[in-house]
Amino acid sequence: MTEPHAVTGMSRRPFGTTGLDVTPIGLGLAAVGRPAYINVGRDRDLGADRSVAAMEARSHELLDEAVALGIRYVDVARSYGRAEAFLASWLAGRTPDAPPVTVGSKWGYRYVGEWRLDAPVHEVKEHSLAMLRSQLGESRALLGGWLRLYQVHSATFESGVLENREVLAELARQRERGLAIGLTVSGPNQADVVRAALDVRVDGVNPFGAVQATWNLLEPSAGPALRDAHDVGWGVIVKEALANGRLLQPDHALLERATARRGAAPDALALAAALAQPWADVVLSGAATPDQLAGNVRALDVRLAAGDLADLADMAEPPGAYWAERSRLAWS
């Protein structure tokens, strides 16, 4: 199941029992599919030109770099502005002998920011059957057969999606037709949502086979639930491994000491900590530039000892405090 790539350690691996295969690092296009996002330092990364043409060109540049580095998993969503369309136009330009990629997308949020940095609302959430059918049709119209994994975007108890029998039955039908089905989770109770999803049944079968969750050195609370998901055969994707850029700010003494000791950049070390989790199949890079992406991939060269991971564990914040801080990050 392995094949040589440009970066040592970037070999394909099974994604749980979904039948898909992935690489340990994936590329997420959330940061470049729309003009505004919540990453710290985004103004410096992207500059002033946030036109559709400029963002599409940037997306293609990142995708080219990703493939050159050996990355074979790409993450998008209906709410990421034009991320699916940017990915579709890039895929259309590839040659027949180009390396294959596995594409995952998500439904449940609609982008409403009208391509404005100052939009009062950027996305609206709805976990209804009508939304699922509408957005799946939109995703397939753009991505066609490249779409292999479709995820509930930010499943929560409040949205009721895990108790919506119509939605769950439709997800089960899509899984029977060959589309891998998963969910993403966020917030201080994301571990509880994962465990609830593990218990979902439609005619005795769980429609889900994958989960995407926030895990990083500041917010590792979902780890035990993700281990449980991995143990039953689900594919596990880590998002926000750099805490939306917070881990790159010069105020984390433990990370700075580990960086100096290991001779690695903070981004590579933080991503290496996520890669070191035995249940993590894919760790997403949310890079906005090719240089950032290349730096993120250097995480594969970082070897963290048990003592390193134990020291870094002291960086963890209470989940409520972490998510409250995240909610205060500005769209920029």
C-alpha positions in Angstrom: 0.0 0.0 0.0 3.1 2.2 0.1 4.7 4.1 -2.7 7.8 6.4 -2.8 7.2 10.1 -2.6 9.2 13.3 -2.6 9.3 13.4 1.2 10.4 10.6 3.4 7.5 9.2 5.4 4.8 10.5 3.0 3.5 7.1 2.1 -0.1 6.1 1.4 -1.9 4.3 4.2 -5.4 2.9 4.6 -8.0 5.3 6.0 -9.6 3.1 8.6 -11.9 0.6 7.0 -13.4 3.0 4.5 -11.5 1.5 1.6 -9.8 4.9 0.9 -6.1 5.6 1.2 -4.5 8.8 2.4 -1.1 10.3 3.4 -0.1 11.3 7.0 -0.3 15.0 6.0 -3.2 16.4 4.0 -3.9 19.8 2.6 -6.9 21.8 3.8 -8.2 24.6 1.6 -10.2 26.5 4.3 -7.7 29.3 4.4 -7.6 30.0 0.6 -11.1 29.2 -0.6 -12.6 32.5 0.6 -11.2 36.0 1.3 -11.8 35.9 5.1 -10.9 33.2 7.7 -9.8 33.2 11.3 -6.1 32.2 11.1 -3.8 34.5 13.1 -1.4 36.3 10.8 -3.6 35.9 7.7 -3.0 39.5 6.6 0.7 38.9 6.4 0.2 35.5 4.7 -2.2 36.6 1.9 -1.7 40.4 1.5 -4.3 42.7 0.1 -5.3 40.9 -3.1 -8.2 38.6 -2.2 -9.8 38.6 -5.6 -11.4 35.3 -6.8 -8.6 35.0 -9.5 -5.9 35.6 -7.0 -7.3 33.1 -4.5 -7.8 30.5 -7.2 -4.2 30.9 -8.4 -3.0 30.6 -4.8 -5.1 27.4 -4.3 -3.6 25.9 -7.5 -0.1 26.9 -6.4 -0.6 25.1 -3.1 -2.1 22.0 -4.7 0.9 21.8 -7.1 3.3 22.1 -4.1 1.3 19.5 -2.1 1.5 16.9 -4.8 5.2 17.6 -5.4 5.7 17.0 -1.6 3.8 13.7 -1.8 0.5 14.8 -0.2 -2.4 12.8 -1.5 -5.4 13.9 0.7 -7.2 17.2 0.1 -9.9 18.7 2.4 -12.6 21.1 1.3 -16.2 22.1 2.2 -19.3 23.7 0.8 -18.8 26.6 3.2 -15.2 27.3 2.2 -16.2 29.9 -0.3 -15.0 28.6 -3.7 -12.6 26.0 -2.4 -14.5 23.1 -4.2 -14.5 25.1 -7.4 -10.8 25.9 -7.1 -10.0 22.3 -6.5 -12.2 21.2 -9.4 -10.5 23.5 -11.9 -7.1 22.2 -10.7 -8.2 18.6 -11.1 -9.5 19.3 -14.6 -6.1 20.5 -15.6 -4.2 17.4 -14.5 -2.8 14.9 -16.9 -4.1 11.3 -17.0 -0.8 10.0 -15.5 -0.8 12.4 -12.5 -0.7 10.8 -9.1 -4.2 10.2 -7.7 -5.6 12.2 -4.7 -8.3 11.4 -2.3 -10.8 14.3 -1.8 -13.0 14.9 1.2 -15.7 17.6 1.5 -18.4 18.6 4.0 -22.0 19.7 4.1 -24.0 21.6 6.7 -22.8 25.2 6.4 -23.5 27.6 3.5 -21.1 30.3 2.6 -22.9 33.7 2.8 -20.0 36.1 2.9 -20.4 37.4 -0.6 -16.6 37.5 -1.0 -16.3 40.3 1.5 -13.7 40.6 4.2 -16.1 42.7 6.3 -19.2 40.5 5.9 -21.3 40.5 9.1 -21.9 36.7 8.7 -19.6 34.4 6.7 -21.5 31.1 7.0 -24.8 29.7 8.1 -25.3 26.3 9.6 -28.2 23.9 8.8 -28.2 20.2 9.3 -31.5 19.4 7.5 -32.2 16.7 4.9 -32.8 19.3 2.3 -29.4 20.9 3.0 -27.7 17.5 2.7 -29.3 16.7 -0.6 -28.7 20.2 -2.0 -25.1 20.4 -1.0 -24.2 16.9 -2.0 -25.6 17.7 -5.4 -23.5 20.8 -5.5 -20.3 19.1 -4.4 -20.8 16.3 -6.9 -21.5 18.7 -9.7 -18.0 20.2 -9.1 -16.0 17.3 -8.0 -17.6 14.3 -9.7 -16.0 11.0 -9.0 -13.1 12.7 -7.1 -15.4 13.1 -4.1 -14.7 10.1 -1.9 -15.5 11.2 1.6 -18.5 13.4 2.6 -18.7 14.7 6.2 -21.3 16.3 8.4 -19.7 19.7 9.0 -19.4 20.4 12.7 -21.9 17.9 14.1 -23.2 19.0 17.5 -25.9 18.0 19.9 -27.5 21.4 19.4 -28.0 20.8 15.7 -29.8 17.5 16.3 -28.1 15.9 13.3 -27.2 12.7 15.3 -30.9 12.2 16.0 -32.3 13.2 12.7 -33.5 9.8 11.3 -34.1 11.2 7.8 -30.6 12.6 7.5 -29.0 9.5 9.0 -31.0 7.3 6.6 -29.8 9.4 3.6 -26.2 9.2 4.8 -26.6 5.4 5.1 -27.9 5.2 1.5 -25.0 7.2 0.3 -22.6 4.9 2.1 -24.2 1.9 0.5 -23.6 3.5 -2.9 -19.9 3.8 -2.2 -19.4 7.2 -0.7 -17.5 7.2 2.6 -19.4 9.1 5.3 -17.9 10.9 8.2 -18.4 13.9 10.5 -16.4 16.7 11.8 -16.6 18.1 15.4 -15.7 21.3 17.2 -16.2 22.8 20.6 -15.5 21.9 24.2 -17.7 18.8 24.1 -16.4 17.4 20.8 -15.3 14.2 22.5 -18.9 13.6 23.7 -20.2 14.1 20.2 -17.7 11.6 18.8 -18.8 9.0 21.3 -22.4 9.6 20.5 -21.7 9.2 16.8 -20.1 5.9 17.5 -23.4 4.7 18.9 -25.5 5.8 15.9 -27.3 3.0 14.1 -29.5 2.9 11.0 -31.1 -0.5 10.5 -28.3 -1.9 12.7 -25.5 -0.2 10.8 -23.5 2.9 11.7 -23.4 5.2 8.6 -20.2 6.9 9.8 -16.7 5.6 9.1 -14.6 8.7 9.7 -14.2 11.6 12.0 -12.3 15.0 11.7 -11.6 16.8 15.0 -9.6 19.6 16.5 -6.5 18.3 18.3 -3.5 20.4 19.2 -1.1 21.0 22.0 -3.5 23.6 23.5 -6.7 21.5 23.0 -6.0 17.7 23.2 -9.2 16.8 25.0 -10.7 14.8 22.1 -7.8 12.4 22.0 -9.3 9.5 24.0 -12.5 9.6 21.9 -10.5 9.7 18.7 -8.6 6.6 19.9 -11.9 4.9 20.5 -13.0 5.8 16.9 -9.8 4.5 15.5 -10.1 1.3 17.4 -13.4 0.5 15.8 -12.0 1.1 12.3 -12.9 4.7 11.7 -10.5 6.9 9.8 -9.3 9.9 11.9 -8.3 13.3 10.6 -6.8 16.0 12.8 -7.7 19.6 12.0 -6.4 22.9 13.5 -3.1 21.3 14.7 -1.6 24.8 14.9 -4.6 26.2 16.8 -5.5 28.6 14.0 -2.0 30.0 14.2 -2.0 30.6 17.9 0.8 28.1 18.4 3.0 30.2 16.1 2.9 33.2 18.3 6.0 33.8 20.5 4.2 33.2 23.9 4.5 29.5 24.4 7.6 28.8 26.5 7.3 25.0 26.5 7.0 24.9 22.7 10.0 27.3 22.3 12.1 25.1 24.6 11.1 21.9 22.7 11.8 23.7 19.4 15.3 24.7 20.5 16.0 21.2 21.8 14.8 19.4 18.7 16.1 22.0 16.2 12.7 22.1 14.5 10.5 25.1 13.7 7.4 25.6 15.9 5.0 24.6 13.1 6.8 21.3 12.3 7.1 20.5 16.0 3.4 21.1 16.7 2.3 19.1 13.7 4.8 16.3 14.7 3.0 16.1 18.1 -0.3 15.5 16.2 1.4 12.9 13.9 2.8 11.1 17.0 -0.8 10.2 18.1 -1.2 6.6 17.2 -4.8 7.1 16.2 -4.2 9.9 13.7 -4.4 8.9 10.1 -4.2 12.4 8.5 -3.0 15.7 10.0 -4.2 18.6 7.9 -2.0 21.5 7.0 -3.9 24.8 6.6 -1.0 26.5 4.9 -1.6 29.6 2.9 1.7 29.7 1.0 3.9 27.0 -0.6 6.7 27.8 1.8 4.4 27.3 4.8 3.3 24.0 3.4 6.9 22.8 2.9 7.7 23.9 6.4 4.7 22.0 7.8 5.8 18.8 5.9 9.1 18.9 7.8 7.1 17.6 10.7 7.7 14.2 9.3 11.4 14.6 10.1 10.8 15.4 13.7 11.0 12.6 16.2 9.5 13.3 19.6 10.4 11.2 22.5 7.9 10.2 25.2 9.5 12.8 27.4 9.0 15.6 24.8 5.3 14.7 24.5 4.9 14.6 28.3 6.5 18.1 28.6 4.4 19.5 25.8 1.2 18.1 27.4 1.6 20.8 30.0 0.6 23.4 27.4 -3.0 22.2 27.3 -5.7 24.7 28.3 -9.1 23.8 29.8 -11.4 23.1 26.8 -13.8 25.8 27.7 -11.1 28.4 27.9 -9.6 27.3 24.6 -12.8 27.4 22.7 -13.8 30.8 24.2 -10.5 32.2 22.9 -11.0 30.7 19.5 -14.5 32.3 19.3 -12.8 35.7 19.8 -10.4 35.3 16.8 -11.3 37.8 14.1 -12.1 37.0 10.5 -9.4 38.6 8.5 
